[in-house]
């Protein structure tokens, strides 16, 4: 079967059905329940918009099975400080052998509402808030941090979302004993949130922090 490269077909048909059914129910309602019917129709339309937004979005690319460290300043990096895998909660941080730790302090589900190129109104996405604490004896440079999120099997690269005003990259340097925070947004399909991985490649010394679990 040919792959159209887009999430269309049945999803679009289902969205149209949901809206049509809600509008029919509203039209048949008694005067006393007209407001309720209108509200139901509006809610159904919003839900359908979310479905059609995901249906219209191009398929995300499949990622390589082996992660390659980020190249910085044109040079290949050779990280040597390892950390254990973490989870999607503050209670499950990635801890490194030199005292550095990175945690996901909050995950929230949101809906795109903006307009313009690259924006899909109604598309659902996940906001990931991160905190890095430098428990080592060295200054950490966070000016070239790369955060990626993948989902499903085979793993696909979740699209970043930039229209959220709370989006904030890591930047600057972190002295020993200090902390830094950042927030990144990714569009993860609602039916693929059970198996998600977020990787934070933050400098040349440490292996990328890896978090796995179910996203919101």
Beta strands, then each sheet from edge to edge (+ up, - down):
strand 1: 86-87
strand 2: 94-95
strand 3: 101-111
strand 4: 124-133
strand 5: 140-141
strand 6: 146-151
strand 7: 156-157
strand 8: 159-160
strand 9: 173-174
strand 10: 179-187
strand 11: 196-201
strand 12: 209-213
sheet 1: 1+ 12+ 11- 6+ 7-
sheet 2: 2+ 3- 4+ 10- 8+
sheet 3: 5+ 9-
end
